[in-house]
């Protein structure tokens, strides 16, 4: 009997999938400390995670039976994929299951920045009436620059076009795109809004730093609903404070939760939210069900559906 460890919280819809297969042993143990996970991981054939569990080399060194790690979601930077591959452990994700939720949030943050909605909310509830100070701008006719054109980036592009935005993209992968592919320097110089949609890997870590921010329009905004670490956080905070760019909206950070001394927290023109990209009811159901179904497919048929290592 295959033994499956579910180490992060998943929507109950995914757990219902497992109930249809009583021949699989599924243990749900969430909130484990790294040392606790390391102590028990040797018992299991499959590990099903989200972003909270971080199967690093130290933990995986104790995974003597493990054959598969399934990530409910798209990002897998919390998993040491290289070490897993060296141990013969496959890593798979569930691409596309939360992409629409992230894309909608991205568009929402564009509106938030364009119309100063965060400040409008805070000041109005504080008894201030800043109507004359909060003139915003329409996004129709503005240029949206996408850094990355995977599923999420393409969803954002489709929504932005409906809203009348011009879309350009910096993308290193080859493919068929219905928007212009430009160099990163061209994108930085032309875009009114820039949105990041690349994974956090060695090639993208810190790819937007002080030098890149200096190439943006002073009236431009940048949005990150991808991963913390792609944008140099101290450099972005400084650029927002000194007027190099107009502002930013950030959903993900190098360290989460955000520490009290984080430089973004002192920037009035940086909108900060707590990694809500995939936090829609629909996305949670989709990711949980897809991950559970992929685990079943592996245990019953030996199939690895979305291998990433």
C-alpha positions in Angstrom: 0.0 0.0 0.0 1.4 3.4 -1.0 1.8 5.8 1.8 1.1 9.5 1.2 1.9 12.4 3.5 -0.1 15.6 3.1 2.0 18.1 5.0 0.2 21.4 4.1 -3.4 22.5 4.4 -5.4 21.7 1.2 -9.0 22.3 0.3 -11.3 19.5 1.5 -12.2 18.8 -2.1 -8.8 17.3 -2.7 -9.0 15.1 0.3 -12.4 13.8 -1.0 -10.5 12.5 -4.0 -8.4 10.3 -1.7 -11.5 8.9 0.0 -12.4 7.3 -3.4 -9.3 5.2 -3.1 -9.3 3.4 0.3 -6.3 1.3 -0.8 -4.1 4.3 -0.4 -2.9 5.3 3.0 -3.1 9.1 3.4 -1.8 10.8 6.5 -2.6 14.5 6.9 0.0 16.1 9.2 0.2 19.9 8.7 2.3 22.4 10.5 5.3 20.1 11.0 8.6 21.7 12.0 11.5 20.8 9.7 12.9 18.3 12.2 9.5 16.7 12.7 9.1 16.2 8.9 12.6 14.8 8.6 11.9 12.3 11.4 8.9 10.8 9.6 9.5 11.4 5.9 11.3 8.0 5.5 8.0 6.2 5.9 6.3 7.7 2.8 6.2 7.1 -0.9 4.6 10.4 -1.8 4.7 13.9 -0.3 2.0 16.4 -1.2 2.8 20.0 -0.4 1.9 23.6 -1.0 4.3 26.5 -0.2 4.6 26.1 3.6 6.5 22.8 3.5 10.1 23.2 2.3 11.6 19.9 1.4 15.3 20.8 1.3 18.3 18.6 1.0 18.5 18.0 4.7 14.9 16.7 4.9 15.1 14.8 1.6 18.3 13.0 2.8 16.0 11.1 5.2 13.4 10.3 2.5 14.5 6.7 1.9 11.3 5.6 0.2 10.0 8.8 -1.3 9.4 8.7 -5.1 7.3 11.8 -5.7 6.7 15.3 -4.4 3.5 16.9 -5.7 3.1 20.6 -5.3 -0.5 21.9 -5.3 0.2 25.1 -7.3 2.7 26.2 -9.9 5.7 27.5 -8.0 8.2 24.9 -6.8 11.0 27.1 -5.4 10.2 25.8 -2.0 11.5 22.4 -3.1 15.1 21.4 -3.7 14.4 20.0 -7.1 18.1 19.3 -8.0 18.7 17.3 -4.8 15.4 15.4 -5.3 16.4 14.5 -8.8 19.8 13.2 -7.6 17.9 10.9 -5.1 15.5 9.7 -7.9 12.5 11.7 -6.5 10.3 13.2 -9.1 8.8 16.7 -8.5 5.6 17.7 -10.2 3.3 20.8 -10.0 -0.2 21.6 -11.0 0.2 24.3 -13.6 -2.7 26.6 -14.6 -4.9 25.7 -11.7 -4.5 29.1 -9.9 -3.4 31.2 -12.9 -6.7 33.0 -13.3 -6.8 34.0 -9.7 -3.3 35.5 -9.9 -4.1 37.2 -13.2 -7.3 38.8 -11.7 -5.3 40.0 -8.6 -2.7 41.5 -10.9 -5.3 43.5 -12.8 -6.9 44.5 -9.5 -3.5 45.9 -8.3 -3.1 47.8 -11.5 -6.4 49.5 -10.8 -5.4 50.0 -7.1 -2.3 51.8 -8.2 -3.9 53.8 -11.0 -6.7 55.2 -8.8 -4.8 55.3 -5.5 -7.4 53.0 -3.9 -5.4 51.9 -0.9 -4.7 55.4 0.2 -8.3 56.5 -0.6 -9.6 53.7 1.7 -7.2 54.4 4.5 -7.7 58.2 4.6 -11.4 58.1 4.2 -11.8 55.7 7.1 -9.5 57.9 9.1 -12.0 60.8 8.7 -10.1 62.6 5.9 -11.7 63.6 2.6 -8.8 63.7 0.1 -10.9 63.8 -3.0 -8.8 66.6 -4.5 -5.5 64.9 -3.7 -6.3 61.5 -5.2 -6.8 62.2 -8.9 -5.8 59.0 -10.7 -5.5 57.9 -14.2 -7.3 55.6 -16.6 -5.6 52.4 -17.7 -7.1 52.5 -21.1 -4.5 53.4 -23.7 -1.6 52.7 -21.2 1.2 50.2 -21.9 1.5 47.1 -19.8 4.8 45.4 -19.8 4.9 41.8 -18.9 8.1 40.1 -17.7 7.2 36.5 -18.5 4.4 35.1 -20.7 3.5 31.8 -19.2 -0.1 30.9 -18.4 -0.5 33.7 -15.9 1.2 36.3 -18.0 -1.0 35.3 -21.0 -4.1 35.5 -18.8 -3.1 39.0 -17.6 -2.5 40.1 -21.2 -5.9 38.9 -22.3 -7.6 40.8 -19.5 -5.5 43.9 -20.1 -6.4 44.0 -23.8 -10.1 43.9 -23.0 -9.5 46.9 -20.8 -7.9 48.8 -23.7 -4.3 48.5 -22.7 -1.4 47.9 -25.0 0.6 44.8 -24.1 4.3 44.2 -24.6 6.4 41.4 -23.1 9.9 40.4 -22.3 10.1 36.6 -22.7 13.1 34.4 -23.2 11.1 31.3 -24.2 10.2 30.7 -27.8 6.5 30.5 -28.7 3.5 32.0 -30.4 2.4 35.2 -28.7 -0.3 37.7 -29.8 1.6 40.7 -28.4 5.1 42.1 -29.2 8.2 40.5 -27.6 10.7 43.2 -26.8 14.0 43.4 -24.9 14.0 44.0 -21.2 15.4 47.5 -21.7 12.7 48.3 -24.2 10.0 47.1 -21.9 11.4 49.1 -19.0 11.5 52.3 -21.0 8.1 52.0 -22.7 5.7 50.5 -20.0 3.4 52.5 -17.8 2.8 49.4 -15.7 5.2 46.5 -15.4 4.0 43.1 -14.0 6.4 40.2 -13.1 5.4 36.7 -14.1 8.5 34.6 -14.0 9.6 31.8 -11.6 12.3 32.4 -9.0 15.4 30.7 -10.4 19.0 31.6 -10.5 18.5 33.5 -13.8 15.7 35.7 -12.4 16.8 36.2 -8.8 17.4 40.0 -8.5 16.8 40.6 -12.2 15.0 43.9 -11.4 17.5 46.0 -9.4 18.4 49.6 -9.1 19.8 49.7 -12.6 16.6 48.4 -14.2 14.3 50.6 -12.0 16.3 53.6 -13.2 15.3 52.8 -16.8 11.6 53.0 -16.0 9.4 56.0 -16.5 9.1 58.2 -13.4 5.3 57.8 -13.9 5.5 54.0 -14.1 4.4 51.4 -11.6 5.7 47.8 -11.0 3.6 44.9 -9.7 5.0 41.6 -8.4 2.5 38.7 -7.9 5.2 36.1 -8.8 7.9 35.4 -6.2 9.8 37.5 -3.7 13.5 37.9 -4.7 12.9 38.6 -8.4 12.9 42.3 -7.6 15.6 43.7 -5.3 13.5 44.9 -2.4 15.7 47.6 -0.9 16.3 49.0 -4.4 12.6 49.1 -5.1 11.9 50.8 -1.8 14.5 53.4 -2.5 13.2 54.0 -6.1 9.7 54.5 -4.7 10.9 56.9 -2.0 13.0 59.1 -4.2 10.6 59.3 -7.1 12.6 57.2 -9.6 9.2 55.4 -10.2 5.7 56.3 -9.2 5.1 53.3 -7.0 4.6 49.5 -6.7 2.2 46.8 -5.6 3.7 43.7 -4.0 2.1 40.4 -3.2 5.2 38.3 -2.4 8.4 38.9 -0.5 11.9 37.5 0.1 10.9 36.7 3.6 7.3 35.9 4.6 5.5 37.0 6.7 7.0 40.5 6.1 9.2 41.6 9.0 8.3 44.7 10.9 11.4 46.6 9.6 10.8 45.8 5.9 11.6 48.8 3.8 8.3 48.6 1.9 6.3 49.3 5.1 7.7 52.8 5.2 6.7 53.7 1.6 3.4 55.4 1.1 3.4 54.5 -2.6 4.0 50.8 -2.2 0.8 48.7 -1.8 1.6 45.6 0.2 -0.7 42.5 0.5 0.0 39.1 2.1 0.7 36.8 -0.8 -2.9 36.5 -1.9 -2.3 35.5 -5.5 -3.8 32.0 -5.4 -6.1 32.8 -2.4 -9.4 32.4 -4.1 -11.9 29.7 -3.2 -11.9 28.5 -6.8 -8.1 28.3 -7.0 -7.8 26.4 -3.7 -10.3 23.8 -4.9 -8.7 23.5 -8.4 -5.1 23.1 -7.0 -6.1 20.6 -4.3 -8.2 18.4 -6.6 -5.5 18.5 -9.3 -2.7 17.6 -6.9 -4.7 14.7 -5.4 -5.6 13.3 -8.8 -2.0 13.5 -9.8 -0.9 11.6 -6.7 -3.5 8.9 -7.4 -2.4 8.7 -11.0 1.2 8.1 -9.8 0.2 5.5 -7.1 -2.2 3.6 -9.4 -0.6 3.9 -12.8 3.0 5.2 -12.2 2.2 8.4 -14.2 4.0 11.7 -13.5 1.9 14.3 -15.2 3.8 17.6 -14.7 7.4 16.8 -13.9 9.6 19.9 -13.2 13.0 18.3 -12.3 
